[in-house]
């Protein structure tokens, strides 16, 4: 795990990203990132990566929906299957 020091940059605070982290994440000089806090933690995300993951998830969902049409549940609802699974 790498560490960084928070410093002042004008009226803002800045964190320098260690080179090994930048290389491992593919981050490059001048690239824009999204920053948010979740439960007091700081999350830094590359928007292009997020968009790519969303496209991959949408493609996977479309494939699942497409494949599901090939199979029949023989009139059994998803709720029935879930309840049956809980009964073991």
PDB file of N, CA, C and O in Angstrom:
ATOM      1  N   UNK A   1       0.849  -1.169   0.000  1.00  0.00           N
ATOM      2  CA  UNK A   1       0.000   0.000   0.000  1.00  0.00           C
ATOM      3  C   UNK A   1       0.896   1.233   0.000  1.00  0.00           C
ATOM      4  O   UNK A   1       1.841   1.334   0.781  1.00  0.00           O
ATOM      5  N   UNK A   2       0.582   2.153  -0.879  1.00  0.00           N
ATOM      6  CA  UNK A   2       1.337   3.396  -0.966  1.00  0.00           C
ATOM      7  C   UNK A   2       0.711   4.453  -0.066  1.00  0.00           C
ATOM      8  O   UNK A   2      -0.462   4.369   0.299  1.00  0.00           O
ATOM      9  N   UNK A   3       1.508   5.435   0.277  1.00  0.00           N
ATOM     10  CA  UNK A   3       1.009   6.558   1.053  1.00  0.00           C
ATOM     11  C   UNK A   3       1.350   7.848   0.334  1.00  0.00           C
ATOM     12  O   UNK A   3       2.303   7.910  -0.443  1.00  0.00           O
ATOM     13  N   UNK A   4       0.557   8.883   0.605  1.00  0.00           N
ATOM     14  CA  UNK A   4       0.798  10.195   0.021  1.00  0.00           C
ATOM     15  C   UNK A   4       0.564  11.239   1.112  1.00  0.00           C
ATOM     16  O   UNK A   4      -0.114  10.974   2.104  1.00  0.00           O
ATOM     17  N   UNK A   5       1.133  12.425   0.916  1.00  0.00           N
ATOM     18  CA  UNK A   5       0.966  13.513   1.860  1.00  0.00           C
ATOM     19  C   UNK A   5       0.071  14.575   1.239  1.00  0.00           C
ATOM     20  O   UNK A   5       0.221  14.931   0.070  1.00  0.00           O
ATOM     21  N   UNK A   6      -0.850  15.069   2.033  1.00  0.00           N
ATOM     22  CA  UNK A   6      -1.728  16.145   1.585  1.00  0.00           C
ATOM     23  C   UNK A   6      -0.971  17.460   1.720  1.00  0.00           C
ATOM     24  O   UNK A   6      -0.370  17.732   2.760  1.00  0.00           O
ATOM     25  N   UNK A   7      -0.999  18.269   0.677  1.00  0.00           N
ATOM     26  CA  UNK A   7      -0.321  19.562   0.698  1.00  0.00           C
ATOM     27  C   UNK A   7      -1.264  20.658   0.205  1.00  0.00           C
ATOM     28  O   UNK A   7      -2.350  20.375  -0.302  1.00  0.00           O
ATOM     29  N   UNK A   8      -0.844  21.890   0.357  1.00  0.00           N
ATOM     30  CA  UNK A   8      -1.649  23.024  -0.084  1.00  0.00           C
ATOM     31  C   UNK A   8      -1.275  23.373  -1.519  1.00  0.00           C
ATOM     32  O   UNK A   8      -0.099  23.372  -1.883  1.00  0.00           O
ATOM     33  N   UNK A   9      -2.292  23.673  -2.331  1.00  0.00           N
ATOM     34  CA  UNK A   9      -2.084  24.095  -3.715  1.00  0.00           C
ATOM     35  C   UNK A   9      -3.062  25.227  -3.957  1.00  0.00           C
ATOM     36  O   UNK A   9      -4.228  24.986  -4.269  1.00  0.00           O
ATOM     37  N   UNK A  10      -2.604  26.446  -3.817  1.00  0.00           N
ATOM     38  CA  UNK A  10      -3.487  27.608  -3.893  1.00  0.00           C
ATOM     39  C   UNK A  10      -4.468  27.565  -2.743  1.00  0.00           C
ATOM     40  O   UNK A  10      -4.065  27.427  -1.588  1.00  0.00           O
ATOM     41  N   UNK A  11      -5.757  27.683  -3.045  1.00  0.00           N
ATOM     42  CA  UNK A  11      -6.782  27.609  -2.005  1.00  0.00           C
ATOM     43  C   UNK A  11      -7.280  26.184  -1.776  1.00  0.00           C
ATOM     44  O   UNK A  11      -8.199  25.972  -0.984  1.00  0.00           O
ATOM     45  N   UNK A  12      -6.695  25.222  -2.449  1.00  0.00           N
ATOM     46  CA  UNK A  12      -7.130  23.827  -2.366  1.00  0.00           C
ATOM     47  C   UNK A  12      -6.086  22.973  -1.677  1.00  0.00           C
ATOM     48  O   UNK A  12      -4.958  23.406  -1.438  1.00  0.00           O
ATOM     49  N   UNK A  13      -6.487  21.746  -1.362  1.00  0.00           N
ATOM     50  CA  UNK A  13      -5.538  20.755  -0.891  1.00  0.00           C
ATOM     51  C   UNK A  13      -5.233  19.828  -2.058  1.00  0.00           C
ATOM     52  O   UNK A  13      -6.080  19.618  -2.927  1.00  0.00           O
ATOM     53  N   UNK A  14      -4.034  19.277  -2.081  1.00  0.00           N
ATOM     54  CA  UNK A  14      -3.614  18.419  -3.189  1.00  0.00           C
ATOM     55  C   UNK A  14      -2.969  17.153  -2.649  1.00  0.00           C
ATOM     56  O   UNK A  14      -2.362  17.145  -1.578  1.00  0.00           O
ATOM     57  N   UNK A  15      -3.118  16.088  -3.418  1.00  0.00           N
ATOM     58  CA  UNK A  15      -2.460  14.818  -3.106  1.00  0.00           C
ATOM     59  C   UNK A  15      -1.696  14.393  -4.348  1.00  0.00           C
ATOM     60  O   UNK A  15      -2.265  14.333  -5.439  1.00  0.00           O
ATOM     61  N   UNK A  16      -0.433  14.102  -4.194  1.00  0.00           N
ATOM     62  CA  UNK A  16       0.363  13.595  -5.313  1.00  0.00           C
ATOM     63  C   UNK A  16       0.174  12.090  -5.377  1.00  0.00           C
ATOM     64  O   UNK A  16       0.304  11.391  -4.371  1.00  0.00           O
ATOM     65  N   UNK A  17      -0.132  11.600  -6.566  1.00  0.00           N
ATOM     66  CA  UNK A  17      -0.345  10.168  -6.762  1.00  0.00           C
ATOM     67  C   UNK A  17       1.012   9.523  -7.000  1.00  0.00           C
ATOM     68  O   UNK A  17       1.715   9.894  -7.940  1.00  0.00           O
ATOM     69  N   UNK A  18       1.394   8.554  -6.157  1.00  0.00           N
ATOM     70  CA  UNK A  18       2.678   7.881  -6.357  1.00  0.00           C
ATOM     71  C   UNK A  18       2.745   7.230  -7.736  1.00  0.00           C
ATOM     72  O   UNK A  18       1.734   6.748  -8.249  1.00  0.00           O
ATOM     73  N   UNK A  19       3.924   7.218  -8.330  1.00  0.00           N
ATOM     74  CA  UNK A  19       4.124   6.714  -9.681  1.00  0.00           C
ATOM     75  C   UNK A  19       3.628   5.285  -9.854  1.00  0.00           C
ATOM     76  O   UNK A  19       3.013   4.967 -10.872  1.00  0.00           O
ATOM     77  N   UNK A  20       3.887   4.410  -8.869  1.00  0.00           N
ATOM     78  CA  UNK A  20       3.451   3.015  -9.020  1.00  0.00           C
ATOM     79  C   UNK A  20       1.926   2.906  -9.050  1.00  0.00           C
ATOM     80  O   UNK A  20       1.387   2.024  -9.719  1.00  0.00           O
ATOM     81  N   UNK A  21       1.229   3.782  -8.343  1.00  0.00           N
ATOM     82  CA  UNK A  21      -0.241   3.795  -8.369  1.00  0.00           C
ATOM     83  C   UNK A  21      -0.719   4.320  -9.722  1.00  0.00           C
ATOM     84  O   UNK A  21      -1.640   3.762 -10.319  1.00  0.00           O
ATOM     85  N   UNK A  22      -0.094   5.388 -10.201  1.00  0.00           N
ATOM     86  CA  UNK A  22      -0.470   5.959 -11.497  1.00  0.00           C
ATOM     87  C   UNK A  22      -0.270   4.932 -12.611  1.00  0.00           C
ATOM     88  O   UNK A  22      -1.124   4.784 -13.485  1.00  0.00           O
ATOM     89  N   UNK A  23       0.845   4.234 -12.577  1.00  0.00           N
ATOM     90  CA  UNK A  23       1.122   3.227 -13.607  1.00  0.00           C
ATOM     91  C   UNK A  23       0.136   2.069 -13.528  1.00  0.00           C
ATOM     92  O   UNK A  23      -0.377   1.614 -14.551  1.00  0.00           O
ATOM     93  N   UNK A  24      -0.127   1.593 -12.315  1.00  0.00           N
ATOM     94  CA  UNK A  24      -1.018   0.446 -12.141  1.00  0.00           C
ATOM     95  C   UNK A  24      -2.447   0.765 -12.566  1.00  0.00           C
ATOM     96  O   UNK A  24      -3.166  -0.111 -13.045  1.00  0.00           O
ATOM     97  N   UNK A  25      -2.855   2.017 -12.391  1.00  0.00           N
ATOM     98  CA  UNK A  25      -4.224   2.409 -12.743  1.00  0.00           C
ATOM     99  C   UNK A  25      -4.337   2.940 -14.164  1.00  0.00           C
ATOM    100  O   UNK A  25      -5.441   3.101 -14.684  1.00  0.00           O
ATOM    101  N   UNK A  26      -3.198   3.213 -14.793  1.00  0.00           N
ATOM    102  CA  UNK A  26      -3.216   3.780 -16.142  1.00  0.00           C
ATOM    103  C   UNK A  26      -3.485   5.273 -16.145  1.00  0.00           C
ATOM    104  O   UNK A  26      -3.805   5.840 -17.189  1.00  0.00           O
ATOM    105  N   UNK A  27      -3.363   5.909 -15.010  1.00  0.00           N
ATOM    106  CA  UNK A  27      -3.599   7.343 -14.883  1.00  0.00           C
ATOM    107  C   UNK A  27      -2.479   8.121 -15.565  1.00  0.00           C
ATOM    108  O   UNK A  27      -1.306   7.764 -15.446  1.00  0.00           O
ATOM    109  N   UNK A  28      -2.842   9.180 -16.279  1.00  0.00           N
ATOM    110  CA  UNK A  28      -1.827   9.965 -16.973  1.00  0.00           C
ATOM    111  C   UNK A  28      -1.931  11.443 -16.614  1.00  0.00           C
ATOM    112  O   UNK A  28      -2.965  11.904 -16.130  1.00  0.00           O
ATOM    113  N   UNK A  29      -0.871  12.166 -16.852  1.00  0.00           N
ATOM    114  CA  UNK A  29      -0.794  13.588 -16.549  1.00  0.00           C
ATOM    115  C   UNK A  29      -1.898  14.351 -17.284  1.00  0.00           C
ATOM    116  O   UNK A  29      -2.069  14.187 -18.492  1.00  0.00           O
ATOM    117  N   UNK A  30      -2.638  15.175 -16.563  1.00  0.00           N
ATOM    118  CA  UNK A  30      -3.682  15.994 -17.147  1.00  0.00           C
ATOM    119  C   UNK A  30      -5.038  15.311 -17.259  1.00  0.00           C
ATOM    120  O   UNK A  30      -6.020  15.950 -17.638  1.00  0.00           O
ATOM    121  N   UNK A  31      -5.108  14.027 -16.935  1.00  0.00           N
ATOM    122  CA  UNK A  31      -6.376  13.299 -17.020  1.00  0.00           C
ATOM    123  C   UNK A  31      -7.329  13.774 -15.928  1.00  0.00           C
ATOM    124  O   UNK A  31      -6.912  14.000 -14.792  1.00  0.00           O
ATOM    125  N   UNK A  32      -8.595  13.925 -16.266  1.00  0.00           N
ATOM    126  CA  UNK A  32      -9.601  14.343 -15.294  1.00  0.00           C
ATOM    127  C   UNK A  32     -10.115  13.119 -14.542  1.00  0.00           C
ATOM    128  O   UNK A  32     -10.247  12.036 -15.112  1.00  0.00           O
ATOM    129  N   UNK A  33     -10.403  13.305 -13.252  1.00  0.00           N
ATOM    130  CA  UNK A  33     -10.938  12.232 -12.423  1.00  0.00           C
ATOM    131  C   UNK A  33     -12.143  12.748 -11.650  1.00  0.00           C
ATOM    132  O   UNK A  33     -12.311  13.955 -11.473  1.00  0.00           O
ATOM    133  N   UNK A  34     -12.980  11.823 -11.191  1.00  0.00           N
ATOM    134  CA  UNK A  34     -14.096  12.149 -10.312  1.00  0.00           C
ATOM    135  C   UNK A  34     -13.649  11.890  -8.884  1.00  0.00           C
ATOM    136  O   UNK A  34     -12.933  10.925  -8.616  1.00  0.00           O
ATOM    137  N   UNK A  35     -14.072  12.752  -7.970  1.00  0.00           N
ATOM    138  CA  UNK A  35     -13.715  12.581  -6.566  1.00  0.00           C
ATOM    139  C   UNK A  35     -14.998  12.665  -5.745  1.00  0.00           C
ATOM    140  O   UNK A  35     -15.809  13.570  -5.943  1.00  0.00           O
ATOM    141  N   UNK A  36     -15.183  11.709  -4.814  1.00  0.00           N
ATOM    142  CA  UNK A  36     -16.341  11.742  -3.933  1.00  0.00           C
ATOM    143  C   UNK A  36     -15.950  11.159  -2.581  1.00  0.00           C
ATOM    144  O   UNK A  36     -14.905  10.524  -2.439  1.00  0.00           O
ATOM    145  N   UNK A  37     -16.797  11.384  -1.607  1.00  0.00           N
ATOM    146  CA  UNK A  37     -16.578  10.784  -0.305  1.00  0.00           C
ATOM    147  C   UNK A  37     -17.681   9.773  -0.045  1.00  0.00           C
ATOM    148  O   UNK A  37     -18.846  10.004  -0.369  1.00  0.00           O
ATOM    149  N   UNK A  38     -17.297   8.650   0.544  1.00  0.00           N
ATOM    150  CA  UNK A  38     -18.233   7.609   0.937  1.00  0.00           C
ATOM    151  C   UNK A  38     -17.864   7.202   2.357  1.00  0.00           C
ATOM    152  O   UNK A  38     -16.789   6.651   2.594  1.00  0.00           O
ATOM    153  N   UNK A  39     -18.753   7.473   3.289  1.00  0.00           N
ATOM    154  CA  UNK A  39     -18.519   7.147   4.705  1.00  0.00           C
ATOM    155  C   UNK A  39     -17.176   7.672   5.203  1.00  0.00           C
ATOM    156  O   UNK A  39     -16.480   6.989   5.955  1.00  0.00           O
ATOM    157  N   UNK A  40     -16.814   8.874   4.789  1.00  0.00           N
ATOM    158  CA  UNK A  40     -15.576   9.496   5.240  1.00  0.00           C
ATOM    159  C   UNK A  40     -14.338   9.111   4.444  1.00  0.00           C
ATOM    160  O   UNK A  40     -13.275   9.701   4.637  1.00  0.00           O
ATOM    161  N   UNK A  41     -14.458   8.127   3.548  1.00  0.00           N
ATOM    162  CA  UNK A  41     -13.334   7.748   2.691  1.00  0.00           C
ATOM    163  C   UNK A  41     -13.376   8.570   1.408  1.00  0.00           C
ATOM    164  O   UNK A  41     -14.446   9.006   0.984  1.00  0.00           O
ATOM    165  N   UNK A  42     -12.239   8.780   0.802  1.00  0.00           N
ATOM    166  CA  UNK A  42     -12.141   9.522  -0.451  1.00  0.00           C
ATOM    167  C   UNK A  42     -12.025   8.510  -1.588  1.00  0.00           C
ATOM    168  O   UNK A  42     -11.153   7.641  -1.573  1.00  0.00           O
ATOM    169  N   UNK A  43     -12.913   8.632  -2.571  1.00  0.00           N
ATOM    170  CA  UNK A  43     -12.907   7.747  -3.725  1.00  0.00           C
ATOM    171  C   UNK A  43     -12.510   8.579  -4.945  1.00  0.00           C
ATOM    172  O   UNK A  43     -13.136   9.597  -5.239  1.00  0.00           O
ATOM    173  N   UNK A  44     -11.479   8.145  -5.644  1.00  0.00           N
ATOM    174  CA  UNK A  44     -11.040   8.802  -6.879  1.00  0.00           C
ATOM    175  C   UNK A  44     -11.291   7.815  -8.009  1.00  0.00           C
ATOM    176  O   UNK A  44     -10.813   6.681  -7.976  1.00  0.00           O
ATOM    177  N   UNK A  45     -12.047   8.259  -9.012  1.00  0.00           N
ATOM    178  CA  UNK A  45     -12.445   7.360 -10.091  1.00  0.00           C
ATOM    179  C   UNK A  45     -12.224   8.040 -11.429  1.00  0.00           C
ATOM    180  O   UNK A  45     -12.457   9.239 -11.577  1.00  0.00           O
ATOM    181  N   UNK A  46     -11.775   7.267 -12.393  1.00  0.00           N
ATOM    182  CA  UNK A  46     -11.623   7.772 -13.760  1.00  0.00           C
ATOM    183  C   UNK A  46     -12.957   7.606 -14.468  1.00  0.00           C
ATOM    184  O   UNK A  46     -13.435   6.479 -14.596  1.00  0.00           O
ATOM    185  N   UNK A  47     -13.578   8.692 -14.937  1.00  0.00           N
ATOM    186  CA  UNK A  47     -14.902   8.587 -15.572  1.00  0.00           C
ATOM    187  C   UNK A  47     -14.907   7.682 -16.800  1.00  0.00           C
ATOM    188  O   UNK A  47     -15.913   7.024 -17.065  1.00  0.00           O
ATOM    189  N   UNK A  48     -13.823   7.630 -17.546  1.00  0.00           N
ATOM    190  CA  UNK A  48     -13.785   6.782 -18.735  1.00  0.00           C
ATOM    191  C   UNK A  48     -13.843   5.312 -18.352  1.00  0.00           C
ATOM    192  O   UNK A  48     -14.451   4.511 -19.062  1.00  0.00           O
ATOM    193  N   UNK A  49     -13.219   4.951 -17.242  1.00  0.00           N
ATOM    194  CA  UNK A  49     -13.254   3.570 -16.769  1.00  0.00           C
ATOM    195  C   UNK A  49     -14.671   3.231 -16.321  1.00  0.00           C
ATOM    196  O   UNK A  49     -15.174   2.145 -16.607  1.00  0.00           O
ATOM    197  N   UNK A  50     -15.308   4.157 -15.624  1.00  0.00           N
ATOM    198  CA  UNK A  50     -16.670   3.940 -15.141  1.00  0.00           C
ATOM    199  C   UNK A  50     -17.626   3.739 -16.319  1.00  0.00           C
ATOM    200  O   UNK A  50     -18.471   2.845 -16.285  1.00  0.00           O
ATOM    201  N   UNK A  51     -17.498   4.553 -17.345  1.00  0.00           N
ATOM    202  CA  UNK A  51     -18.355   4.437 -18.525  1.00  0.00           C
ATOM    203  C   UNK A  51     -18.121   3.098 -19.216  1.00  0.00           C
ATOM    204  O   UNK A  51     -19.069   2.461 -19.674  1.00  0.00           O
ATOM    205  N   UNK A  52     -16.865   2.672 -19.293  1.00  0.00           N
ATOM    206  CA  UNK A  52     -16.543   1.384 -19.904  1.00  0.00           C
ATOM    207  C   UNK A  52     -17.147   0.227 -19.132  1.00  0.00           C
ATOM    208  O   UNK A  52     -17.672  -0.715 -19.726  1.00  0.00           O
ATOM    209  N   UNK A  53     -17.075   0.293 -17.819  1.00  0.00           N
ATOM    210  CA  UNK A  53     -17.654  -0.766 -16.989  1.00  0.00           C
ATOM    211  C   UNK A  53     -19.170  -0.796 -17.133  1.00  0.00           C
ATOM    212  O   UNK A  53     -19.782  -1.864 -17.135  1.00  0.00           O
ATOM    213  N   UNK A  54     -19.768   0.380 -17.252  1.00  0.00           N
ATOM    214  CA  UNK A  54     -21.225   0.435 -17.435  1.00  0.00           C
ATOM    215  C   UNK A  54     -21.610  -0.226 -18.765  1.00  0.00           C
ATOM    216  O   UNK A  54     -22.573  -0.989 -18.826  1.00  0.00           O
ATOM    217  N   UNK A  55     -20.855   0.070 -19.822  1.00  0.00           N
ATOM    218  CA  UNK A  55     -21.134  -0.550 -21.121  1.00  0.00           C
ATOM    219  C   UNK A  55     -20.998  -2.067 -21.038  1.00  0.00           C
ATOM    220  O   UNK A  55     -21.811  -2.798 -21.604  1.00  0.00           O
ATOM    221  N   UNK A  56     -19.964  -2.542 -20.327  1.00  0.00           N
ATOM    222  CA  UNK A  56     -19.771  -3.981 -20.167  1.00  0.00           C
ATOM    223  C   UNK A  56     -20.933  -4.604 -19.397  1.00  0.00           C
ATOM    224  O   UNK A  56     -21.412  -5.680 -19.755  1.00  0.00           O
ATOM    225  N   UNK A  57     -21.386  -3.928 -18.338  1.00  0.00           N
ATOM    226  CA  UNK A  57     -22.507  -4.439 -17.544  1.00  0.00           C
ATOM    227  C   UNK A  57     -23.789  -4.470 -18.362  1.00  0.00           C
ATOM    228  O   UNK A  57     -24.561  -5.425 -18.274  1.00  0.00           O
ATOM    229  N   UNK A  58     -24.020  -3.424 -19.164  1.00  0.00           N
ATOM    230  CA  UNK A  58     -25.219  -3.393 -20.006  1.00  0.00           C
ATOM    231  C   UNK A  58     -25.180  -4.507 -21.049  1.00  0.00           C
ATOM    232  O   UNK A  58     -26.203  -5.132 -21.326  1.00  0.00           O
ATOM    233  N   UNK A  59     -24.017  -4.756 -21.624  1.00  0.00           N
ATOM    234  CA  UNK A  59     -23.886  -5.836 -22.610  1.00  0.00           C
ATOM    235  C   UNK A  59     -24.127  -7.191 -21.950  1.00  0.00           C
ATOM    236  O   UNK A  59     -24.781  -8.055 -22.534  1.00  0.00           O
ATOM    237  N   UNK A  60     -23.608  -7.383 -20.745  1.00  0.00           N
ATOM    238  CA  UNK A  60     -23.809  -8.640 -20.023  1.00  0.00           C
ATOM    239  C   UNK A  60     -25.287  -8.827 -19.685  1.00  0.00           C
ATOM    240  O   UNK A  60     -25.814  -9.934 -19.801  1.00  0.00           O
ATOM    241  N   UNK A  61     -25.958  -7.750 -19.266  1.00  0.00           N
ATOM    242  CA  UNK A  61     -27.384  -7.831 -18.946  1.00  0.00           C
ATOM    243  C   UNK A  61     -28.188  -8.187 -20.188  1.00  0.00           C
ATOM    244  O   UNK A  61     -29.105  -9.006 -20.122  1.00  0.00           O
ATOM    245  N   UNK A  62     -27.853  -7.581 -21.310  1.00  0.00           N
ATOM    246  CA  UNK A  62     -28.554  -7.881 -22.561  1.00  0.00           C
ATOM    247  C   UNK A  62     -28.362  -9.350 -22.948  1.00  0.00           C
ATOM    248  O   UNK A  62     -29.291  -9.999 -23.429  1.00  0.00           O
ATOM    249  N   UNK A  63     -27.164  -9.858 -22.736  1.00  0.00           N
ATOM    250  CA  UNK A  63     -26.888 -11.266 -23.042  1.00  0.00           C
ATOM    251  C   UNK A  63     -27.700 -12.185 -22.135  1.00  0.00           C
ATOM    252  O   UNK A  63     -28.242 -13.191 -22.594  1.00  0.00           O
ATOM    253  N   UNK A  64     -27.787 -11.847 -20.857  1.00  0.00           N
ATOM    254  CA  UNK A  64     -28.559 -12.657 -19.907  1.00  0.00           C
ATOM    255  C   UNK A  64     -30.036 -12.667 -20.301  1.00  0.00           C
ATOM    256  O   UNK A  64     -30.675 -13.719 -20.314  1.00  0.00           O
ATOM    257  N   UNK A  65     -30.566 -11.500 -20.619  1.00  0.00           N
ATOM    258  CA  UNK A  65     -31.973 -11.415 -21.024  1.00  0.00           C
ATOM    259  C   UNK A  65     -32.201 -12.225 -22.299  1.00  0.00           C
ATOM    260  O   UNK A  65     -33.185 -12.957 -22.407  1.00  0.00           O
ATOM    261  N   UNK A  66     -31.299 -12.091 -23.251  1.00  0.00           N
ATOM    262  CA  UNK A  66     -31.421 -12.843 -24.493  1.00  0.00           C
ATOM    263  C   UNK A  66     -31.390 -14.344 -24.268  1.00  0.00           C
ATOM    264  O   UNK A  66     -32.185 -15.079 -24.855  1.00  0.00           O
ATOM    265  N   UNK A  67     -30.482 -14.800 -23.426  1.00  0.00           N
ATOM    266  CA  UNK A  67     -30.366 -16.230 -23.128  1.00  0.00           C
ATOM    267  C   UNK A  67     -31.559 -16.736 -22.339  1.00  0.00           C
ATOM    268  O   UNK A  67     -31.969 -17.885 -22.507  1.00  0.00           O
ATOM    269  N   UNK A  68     -32.126 -15.890 -21.475  1.00  0.00           N
ATOM    270  CA  UNK A  68     -33.229 -16.338 -20.625  1.00  0.00           C
ATOM    271  C   UNK A  68     -34.454 -16.711 -21.443  1.00  0.00           C
ATOM    272  O   UNK A  68     -35.275 -17.514 -21.000  1.00  0.00           O
ATOM    273  N   UNK A  69     -34.584 -16.141 -22.620  1.00  0.00           N
ATOM    274  CA  UNK A  69     -35.731 -16.453 -23.476  1.00  0.00           C
ATOM    275  C   UNK A  69     -35.664 -17.874 -24.010  1.00  0.00           C
ATOM    276  O   UNK A  69     -36.672 -18.410 -24.471  1.00  0.00           O
ATOM    277  N   UNK A  70     -34.505 -18.481 -23.955  1.00  0.00           N
ATOM    278  CA  UNK A  70     -34.335 -19.854 -24.443  1.00  0.00           C
ATOM    279  C   UNK A  70     -34.779 -20.892 -23.416  1.00  0.00           C
ATOM    280  O   UNK A  70     -34.902 -22.073 -23.742  1.00  0.00           O
ATOM    281  N   UNK A  71     -35.019 -20.462 -22.179  1.00  0.00           N
ATOM    282  CA  UNK A  71     -35.341 -21.394 -21.103  1.00  0.00           C
ATOM    283  C   UNK A  71     -36.733 -21.092 -20.538  1.00  0.00           C
ATOM    284  O   UNK A  71     -37.183 -19.947 -20.565  1.00  0.00           O
ATOM    285  N   UNK A  72     -37.399 -22.108 -20.036  1.00  0.00           N
ATOM    286  CA  UNK A  72     -38.735 -21.953 -19.474  1.00  0.00           C
ATOM    287  C   UNK A  72     -38.707 -22.286 -17.990  1.00  0.00           C
ATOM    288  O   UNK A  72     -37.999 -23.196 -17.558  1.00  0.00           O
ATOM    289  N   UNK A  73     -39.471 -21.552 -17.230  1.00  0.00           N
ATOM    290  CA  UNK A  73     -39.618 -21.847 -15.807  1.00  0.00           C
ATOM    291  C   UNK A  73     -40.887 -22.666 -15.561  1.00  0.00           C
ATOM    292  O   UNK A  73     -41.244 -22.930 -14.413  1.00  0.00           O
ATOM    293  N   UNK A  74     -41.562 -23.064 -16.627  1.00  0.00           N
ATOM    294  CA  UNK A  74     -42.774 -23.878 -16.568  1.00  0.00           C
ATOM    295  C   UNK A  74     -43.815 -23.291 -15.627  1.00  0.00           C
ATOM    296  O   UNK A  74     -44.401 -24.006 -14.814  1.00  0.00           O
ATOM    297  N   UNK A  75     -44.042 -21.984 -15.740  1.00  0.00           N
ATOM    298  CA  UNK A  75     -45.093 -21.336 -14.955  1.00  0.00           C
ATOM    299  C   UNK A  75     -44.717 -21.016 -13.522  1.00  0.00           C
ATOM    300  O   UNK A  75     -45.541 -20.478 -12.783  1.00  0.00           O
ATOM    301  N   UNK A  76     -43.487 -21.334 -13.103  1.00  0.00           N
ATOM    302  CA  UNK A  76     -43.061 -21.041 -11.735  1.00  0.00           C
ATOM    303  C   UNK A  76     -42.525 -19.614 -11.694  1.00  0.00           C
ATOM    304  O   UNK A  76     -41.745 -19.216 -12.558  1.00  0.00           O
ATOM    305  N   UNK A  77     -42.943 -18.848 -10.692  1.00  0.00           N
ATOM    306  CA  UNK A  77     -42.459 -17.472 -10.577  1.00  0.00           C
ATOM    307  C   UNK A  77     -41.093 -17.443  -9.908  1.00  0.00           C
ATOM    308  O   UNK A  77     -40.702 -18.382  -9.214  1.00  0.00           O
ATOM    309  N   UNK A  78     -40.387 -16.367 -10.127  1.00  0.00           N
ATOM    310  CA  UNK A  78     -39.085 -16.186  -9.473  1.00  0.00           C
ATOM    311  C   UNK A  78     -39.264 -16.213  -7.954  1.00  0.00           C
ATOM    312  O   UNK A  78     -38.448 -16.798  -7.241  1.00  0.00           O
ATOM    313  N   UNK A  79     -40.332 -15.580  -7.458  1.00  0.00           N
ATOM    314  CA  UNK A  79     -40.595 -15.562  -6.005  1.00  0.00           C
ATOM    315  C   UNK A  79     -40.723 -16.992  -5.481  1.00  0.00           C
ATOM    316  O   UNK A  79     -40.176 -17.314  -4.426  1.00  0.00           O
ATOM    317  N   UNK A  80     -41.451 -17.867  -6.219  1.00  0.00           N
ATOM    318  CA  UNK A  80     -41.593 -19.264  -5.797  1.00  0.00           C
ATOM    319  C   UNK A  80     -40.237 -19.949  -5.724  1.00  0.00           C
ATOM    320  O   UNK A  80     -39.960 -20.695  -4.785  1.00  0.00           O
ATOM    321  N   UNK A  81     -39.399 -19.695  -6.711  1.00  0.00           N
ATOM    322  CA  UNK A  81     -38.068 -20.308  -6.707  1.00  0.00           C
ATOM    323  C   UNK A  81     -37.229 -19.823  -5.534  1.00  0.00           C
ATOM    324  O   UNK A  81     -36.510 -20.607  -4.914  1.00  0.00           O
ATOM    325  N   UNK A  82     -37.318 -18.534  -5.228  1.00  0.00           N
ATOM    326  CA  UNK A  82     -36.563 -17.976  -4.099  1.00  0.00           C
ATOM    327  C   UNK A  82     -37.054 -18.607  -2.797  1.00  0.00           C
ATOM    328  O   UNK A  82     -36.252 -19.025  -1.962  1.00  0.00           O
ATOM    329  N   UNK A  83     -38.378 -18.673  -2.630  1.00  0.00           N
ATOM    330  CA  UNK A  83     -38.942 -19.257  -1.411  1.00  0.00           C
ATOM    331  C   UNK A  83     -38.556 -20.734  -1.284  1.00  0.00           C
ATOM    332  O   UNK A  83     -38.247 -21.204  -0.188  1.00  0.00           O
ATOM    333  N   UNK A  84     -38.572 -21.461  -2.399  1.00  0.00           N
ATOM    334  CA  UNK A  84     -38.193 -22.862  -2.382  1.00  0.00           C
ATOM    335  C   UNK A  84     -36.725 -23.027  -1.983  1.00  0.00           C
ATOM    336  O   UNK A  84     -36.368 -23.946  -1.246  1.00  0.00           O
ATOM    337  N   UNK A  85     -35.881 -22.117  -2.485  1.00  0.00           N
ATOM    338  CA  UNK A  85     -34.459 -22.152  -2.132  1.00  0.00           C
ATOM    339  C   UNK A  85     -34.229 -21.900  -0.659  1.00  0.00           C
ATOM    340  O   UNK A  85     -33.328 -22.490  -0.062  1.00  0.00           O
ATOM    341  N   UNK A  86     -35.027 -21.035  -0.067  1.00  0.00           N
ATOM    342  CA  UNK A  86     -34.892 -20.755   1.370  1.00  0.00           C
ATOM    343  C   UNK A  86     -35.302 -21.953   2.220  1.00  0.00           C
ATOM    344  O   UNK A  86     -34.758 -22.168   3.303  1.00  0.00           O
ATOM    345  N   UNK A  87     -36.260 -22.729   1.726  1.00  0.00           N
ATOM    346  CA  UNK A  87     -36.707 -23.904   2.473  1.00  0.00           C
ATOM    347  C   UNK A  87     -35.669 -25.020   2.401  1.00  0.00           C
ATOM    348  O   UNK A  87     -35.651 -25.933   3.227  1.00  0.00           O
ATOM    349  N   UNK A  88     -34.809 -24.922   1.394  1.00  0.00           N
ATOM    350  CA  UNK A  88     -33.723 -25.858   1.272  1.00  0.00           C
ATOM    351  C   UNK A  88     -34.075 -27.131   0.676  1.00  0.00           C
ATOM    352  O   UNK A  88     -33.217 -28.001   0.527  1.00  0.00           O
TER     353      UNK A  88
END
